Amino acid sequence: MVSVYCWRLAPDGLATRRQLRARGLRPGGQDVAAQLERPRRRRPPLVAYLYRVDLARPVRPMTEGRWRAHAAMMRARRTCPGCLRDAGYVIPPTLGTCVTCAFPDAAHAPDSRLPEHDDCEDC
């Protein structure tokens, strides 16, 4: 059975994954020691799992191979499958292609947010 604590009332020596990472640590395969519950209105409580700091291990350093794999993964997320170019940003999964390929006519169309008027002296 895992101990349950109210939000912000966990004892010293326990930390969440993010708190461990901020200290340069990782859970290191240990089981969840306790959990925090933050009550919410009309919804189930938010739960945060806590790990023992004394059993945490140091974060493994990034090796050259891991950096290469990370760069390849990010390059794949930035490459448009339509035009096969690096978009310079992570392509949104909702579009599936870069913005230029997803909206080819938008580059030539006037901005629809601006009002259209012909008799403006400022334009």
Disulfide bonds with the S-S distance in Angstrom:
none
